[in-house]
């Protein structure tokens, strides 16, 4: 049971990291495309910087959640443990 929980946690962390990396690559590709459009259509005004900064903030927050905050969520860990104990107790009661 504990190995399965460890696997699930590791799988969830890997999935969160993968999601962040996809987000970062899409951010880079789209903003390079916007830079190209900006330079071709209006080189005197650099408007591409606004979506770059706004979306960049979102990518930074996503990265902070994945790499800095997610391991420290003791409240969710405690609630998960409580739910697991409750479901184990319910299963035992149903089996009796």
C-alpha positions as CSV (number, residue, x, y, z in Angstrom):
1,X,0.0,0.0,0.0
2,X,2.8,2.4,0.9
3,X,4.7,1.6,-2.3
4,X,1.5,2.5,-4.3
5,X,1.1,5.8,-2.5
6,X,4.8,6.6,-3.1
7,X,4.4,5.7,-6.8
8,X,1.2,7.9,-7.1
9,X,3.0,10.8,-5.4
10,X,6.0,10.4,-7.8
11,X,3.7,10.1,-10.8
12,X,1.9,13.2,-9.8
13,X,5.1,15.2,-9.3
14,X,6.4,14.0,-12.7
15,X,3.1,15.0,-14.3
16,X,3.3,18.4,-12.7
17,X,6.8,19.0,-13.9
18,X,6.0,17.8,-17.4
19,X,3.0,20.2,-17.5
20,X,5.3,23.1,-16.5
21,X,7.8,22.2,-19.2
22,X,5.1,22.1,-21.9
23,X,3.8,25.4,-20.6
24,X,7.3,27.0,-20.8
25,X,7.9,25.7,-24.4
26,X,4.6,26.9,-25.7
27,X,5.2,30.2,-24.0
28,X,8.6,30.5,-25.8
29,X,7.3,29.5,-29.2
30,X,4.3,31.7,-29.1
31,X,6.2,34.7,-27.9
32,X,8.9,34.2,-30.6
33,X,6.1,34.2,-33.1
34,X,4.6,37.4,-31.6
35,X,8.1,39.0,-31.8
36,X,8.3,38.1,-35.4
37,X,4.9,39.5,-36.2
38,X,5.7,42.7,-34.2
39,X,9.0,43.3,-36.0
40,X,7.3,42.7,-39.4
41,X,4.2,44.8,-38.9
42,X,5.3,47.6,-36.6
43,X,9.0,47.7,-35.8
44,X,8.8,51.1,-34.2
45,X,6.4,49.9,-31.4
46,X,7.3,46.9,-29.4
47,X,3.9,45.7,-28.3
48,X,4.9,42.0,-28.0
49,X,6.5,42.8,-24.6
50,X,3.0,43.1,-23.0
51,X,1.8,39.5,-23.6
52,X,5.4,38.4,-22.9
53,X,5.3,39.9,-19.5
54,X,1.7,38.9,-18.6
55,X,2.1,35.3,-19.7
56,X,5.7,35.2,-18.2
57,X,4.2,36.0,-14.8
58,X,1.8,33.1,-15.3
59,X,4.7,30.7,-16.2
60,X,6.7,31.9,-13.2
61,X,3.8,31.3,-10.9
62,X,3.2,27.9,-12.4
63,X,6.9,27.1,-11.9
64,X,6.8,28.3,-8.3
65,X,3.8,26.0,-7.6
66,X,5.5,23.0,-9.2
67,X,9.0,23.4,-7.9
68,X,8.7,25.4,-4.6
69,X,5.3,25.0,-3.1
70,X,3.9,21.6,-3.9
71,X,6.0,19.6,-1.5
72,X,5.1,21.8,1.4
73,X,1.3,21.2,1.4
74,X,1.0,19.5,4.7
75,X,-2.7,20.3,5.0
76,X,-3.6,18.3,1.9
77,X,-1.3,15.4,3.0
78,X,-3.0,15.3,6.4
79,X,-6.5,15.4,4.8
80,X,-5.4,12.6,2.4
81,X,-4.2,10.4,5.3
82,X,-7.5,11.1,7.1
83,X,-9.5,10.0,4.1
84,X,-7.4,6.9,3.6
85,X,-7.9,5.9,7.2
86,X,-11.7,6.6,6.9
87,X,-12.0,4.5,3.8
88,X,-10.0,1.6,5.4
89,X,-12.3,1.7,8.4
90,X,-15.4,1.7,6.1
91,X,-14.0,-1.3,4.3
92,X,-13.4,-3.2,7.5
93,X,-16.9,-2.3,8.8
94,X,-18.5,-3.5,5.5
95,X,-16.5,-6.8,5.7
96,X,-17.7,-7.6,9.2
